[in-house]
Amino acid sequence: MPTADAASGLHYQRGYYVANGMLCYGWSNGTYHCTGHWHRSGSRLVSDNPSWVPNAASTGGTSSAASRPSTSAVKVTGSNTAGQPCRSSYMFPAHISQWTVPVSCYAGVYRVNPANYVKRSGFGWCNWWPEVLHPRQPDILWGREYRHSSTPTPGAVVHFNGGVQGASRDGHWAQVVAVAPNHYWVLITEMNFTWRGAGWQKVSYRYIHVGAGVTFIS
């Protein structure tokens, strides 16, 4: 299992706190959720995503809701987290938009050690991450034997055409972690994508959707 450290600075703390620009709430059982959707109202920290990070009125002291994670997160039965720094079963919130911050540890940004993966050139670039996550398929990005489709499946490589869903003009590579029950939203893992403190040599997660300019390779 690869080792990784959370470059985002997310960590557990009891109650409300801000970590690396994100509002977090820690339950007494050691569980914590963080969201990038929040604001201040005077001295009060207010969550704009209360289904994931509850506001003070809904934490309820010792109530059952305060002692466990939000049940509004959607569990999926099919996923591929092999070799990745986050392996939580909670992957999708009840409501997703293009730049919704992922739930659970998928909200983190991670540094991985290349020594823990199969040897591939280009560590730090976006293509390196899906290549090392397919150690037995060194030609996964360009081999003609692989299926190219508009239908996502867990573990499939993702290719974005230039300018599509945040990709640079040269395009971008990533990998599918899981597909939402509606088969439209997809949780991906990627390297060198500059959002929420990620970027060069860092691994992060986000939600993308099925659409033009997005190809899945498996």
Number of C-alpha atoms within 10 A of each C-alpha: 9 13 14 16 13 19 17 20 13 21 17 16 17 14 13 21 16 16 17 14 17 21 23 27 24 22 21 15 11 11 15 23 23 30 24 21 16 18 13 9 8 7 6 11 17 19 23 16 19 15 17 23 26 22 18 16 7 13 17 13 13 10 10 10 15 17 17 15 21 17 13 13 18 17 15 14 10 14 18 15 18 14 17 19 23 20 16 12 17 19 24 26 21 10 11 15 10 11 12 18 23 23 22 23 22 22 24 25 26 25 20 22 13 17 9 13 17 14 14 14 11 12 18 18 18 22 23 21 29 23 25 21 19 20 14 10 12 16 13 20 18 9 11 9 9 14 12 16 14 14 15 27 22 19 24 25 27 26 21 21 18 15 13 16 19 15 16 13 11 9 17 24 25 25 30 26 27 27 26 22 14 7 13 13 20 24 21 24 27 25 28 22 25 13 13 18 16 21 18 15 20 24 25 30 28 21 24 21 19 16 13 11 14 22 20 23 22 16
